[in-house]
Amino acid sequence: MSTDSEPPPLRIRPYSDLAAPAAARRQIADILLVSANPRRIAAEASHQAFLARWLDPYVAAYPEQLLLALDEGEAGRVLGVLTGCLDSAAAAVFRDLHPYYRLFADLHAVYPAHFHINCRPDHRGRGIGSRLVRHFVSLCREAGLPGVHLVTAPGVRNVGFYRRNGFTEAVERAEDGRGYLFLGQRLDRA
Ligand SMILES: CC(C)(COP(=O)(O)OP(=O)(O)OC[C@H]1O[C@@H](n2cnc3c(N)ncnc32)[C@H](O)[C@@H]1OP(=O)(O)O)[C@@H](O)C(=O)NCCC(=O)NCCS
């Protein structure tokens, strides 16, 4: 793992615990917008439409599984965001929002939880993303889930990050000429 410098003192907190969620939401939105593939943003009608797909359903329905890495030294500035959902099969909202959701639906029984993760660009490579992932995986274990997954693209840099964090079960599929990489971690085996 690349660790250019030690991360600042961090707290991992769910969105549902925040005293000032509106201020945090603005920071989360900024992180998602700056992190996204520009083509993905361009494909949307507006930034609002992008956030309606990638953020709002998690805020509305899964605030306990929306984890934030907060900088303790800087008034709780948001450094990293993990939007998660423990029961992908039951979360009908995502089936219409994301084409790949249906593509991997047969794997949701074994890997029920899913997440997306993004860190502030100036704080990447400092272990913050790994802390968020470990925290989410521990929530999944506490819930007794057999597995957890994420979907990314084949060949991109974050694949190494996920593999190092235990997401080693890989399934690659394509739809409409675009490749998707499902990465799963079993929690019921060790
Ligand atoms: C992927 C990401 C969440 C990891 O968080 P992090 O705190 O940077 O990760 P850690 O410090 O724990 O681990 C470092 C690893 O993260 C990944 N990473 C670091 N910077 C990255 C970047 N700009 N883009 C993609 N992955 C990156 C790399 O795999 C890195 O290891 P490497 O330097 O050996 O390649 C974060 O880098 C990020 O937000 N990247 C851009 C957005 C993204 O790719 N999100 C995932 C969408 S599926």
Ligand as a Chemical Component Dictionary entry (heavy atoms), coordinates in Angstrom:
data_LIG
# 
_chem_comp.id                   LIG 
_chem_comp.type                 NON-POLYMER 
_chem_comp.pdbx_formal_charge   0 
_chem_comp.three_letter_code    LIG 
# 
loop_
_chem_comp_atom.comp_id 
_chem_comp_atom.atom_id 
_chem_comp_atom.alt_atom_id 
_chem_comp_atom.type_symbol 
_chem_comp_atom.charge 
_chem_comp_atom.model_Cartn_x 
_chem_comp_atom.model_Cartn_y 
_chem_comp_atom.model_Cartn_z 
_chem_comp_atom.pdbx_ordinal 
LIG C1  C1  C 0 -9.474  4.228 -4.232 1  
LIG C2  C2  C 0 -9.405  5.087 -2.962 2  
LIG C3  C3  C 0 -10.766 5.157 -2.289 3  
LIG C4  C4  C 0 -8.414  4.439 -2.005 4  
LIG O1  O1  O 0 -8.313  5.215 -0.823 5  
LIG P1  P1  P 0 -6.839  5.633 -0.299 6  
LIG O2  O2  O 0 -6.984  6.217 1.034  7  
LIG O3  O3  O 0 -6.197  6.460 -1.362 8  
LIG O4  O4  O 0 -6.164  4.199 -0.268 9  
LIG P2  P2  P 0 -5.022  3.625 0.670  10 
LIG O5  O5  O 0 -4.064  4.715 1.046  11 
LIG O6  O6  O 0 -5.659  2.870 1.761  12 
LIG O7  O7  O 0 -4.333  2.632 -0.377 13 
LIG C5  C5  C 0 -3.536  3.155 -1.451 14 
LIG C6  C6  C 0 -4.064  2.597 -2.737 15 
LIG O8  O8  O 0 -5.263  3.281 -3.121 16 
LIG C7  C7  C 0 -5.325  3.370 -4.554 17 
LIG N1  N1  N 0 -5.249  4.749 -4.986 18 
LIG C8  C8  C 0 -4.517  5.760 -4.465 19 
LIG N2  N2  N 0 -4.740  6.890 -5.187 20 
LIG C9  C9  C 0 -5.620  6.556 -6.155 21 
LIG C10 C10 C 0 -6.233  7.283 -7.218 22 
LIG N3  N3  N 0 -5.972  8.562 -7.425 23 
LIG N4  N4  N 0 -7.102  6.631 -8.035 24 
LIG C11 C11 C 0 -7.383  5.322 -7.842 25 
LIG N5  N5  N 0 -6.832  4.576 -6.847 26 
LIG C12 C12 C 0 -5.957  5.201 -6.029 27 
LIG C13 C13 C 0 -4.121  2.631 -5.079 28 
LIG O9  O9  O 0 -4.476  1.266 -5.274 29 
LIG C14 C14 C 0 -3.146  2.789 -3.926 30 
LIG O10 O10 O 0 -2.159  1.827 -3.960 31 
LIG P3  P3  P 0 -0.915  2.049 -4.980 32 
LIG O11 O11 O 0 -0.342  3.395 -4.668 33 
LIG O12 O12 O 0 -0.014  0.900 -4.648 34 
LIG O13 O13 O 0 -1.469  1.981 -6.371 35 
LIG C15 C15 C 0 -8.936  6.554 -3.245 36 
LIG O14 O14 O 0 -7.607  6.516 -3.736 37 
LIG C16 C16 C 0 -9.797  7.285 -4.244 38 
LIG O15 O15 O 0 -10.720 7.993 -3.835 39 
LIG N6  N6  N 0 -9.489  7.124 -5.536 40 
LIG C17 C17 C 0 -10.204 7.802 -6.622 41 
LIG C18 C18 C 0 -11.635 7.346 -6.749 42 
LIG C19 C19 C 0 -11.785 5.838 -6.911 43 
LIG O16 O16 O 0 -11.067 5.199 -7.671 44 
LIG N7  N7  N 0 -12.787 5.305 -6.185 45 
LIG C20 C20 C 0 -13.196 3.916 -6.309 46 
LIG C21 C21 C 0 -14.252 3.819 -7.388 47 
LIG S1  S1  S 0 -14.675 2.102 -7.709 48 
# 
loop_
_chem_comp_bond.comp_id 
_chem_comp_bond.atom_id_1 
_chem_comp_bond.atom_id_2 
_chem_comp_bond.value_order 
_chem_comp_bond.pdbx_ordinal 
LIG C1  C2  SING 1  
LIG C2  C3  SING 2  
LIG C2  C4  SING 3  
LIG C2  C15 SING 4  
LIG C4  O1  SING 5  
LIG O1  P1  SING 6  
LIG P1  O2  DOUB 7  
LIG P1  O3  SING 8  
LIG P1  O4  SING 9  
LIG O4  P2  SING 10 
LIG P2  O5  DOUB 11 
LIG P2  O6  SING 12 
LIG P2  O7  SING 13 
LIG O7  C5  SING 14 
LIG C5  C6  SING 15 
LIG C6  O8  SING 16 
LIG C6  C14 SING 17 
LIG O8  C7  SING 18 
LIG C7  N1  SING 19 
LIG C7  C13 SING 20 
LIG N1  C8  SING 21 
LIG N1  C12 SING 22 
LIG C8  N2  DOUB 23 
LIG N2  C9  SING 24 
LIG C9  C10 SING 25 
LIG C9  C12 DOUB 26 
LIG C10 N3  SING 27 
LIG C10 N4  DOUB 28 
LIG N4  C11 SING 29 
LIG C11 N5  DOUB 30 
LIG N5  C12 SING 31 
LIG C13 O9  SING 32 
LIG C13 C14 SING 33 
LIG C14 O10 SING 34 
LIG O10 P3  SING 35 
LIG P3  O11 DOUB 36 
LIG P3  O12 SING 37 
LIG P3  O13 SING 38 
LIG C15 O14 SING 39 
LIG C15 C16 SING 40 
LIG C16 O15 DOUB 41 
LIG C16 N6  SING 42 
LIG N6  C17 SING 43 
LIG C17 C18 SING 44 
LIG C18 C19 SING 45 
LIG C19 O16 DOUB 46 
LIG C19 N7  SING 47 
LIG N7  C20 SING 48 
LIG C20 C21 SING 49 
LIG C21 S1  SING 50 
# 
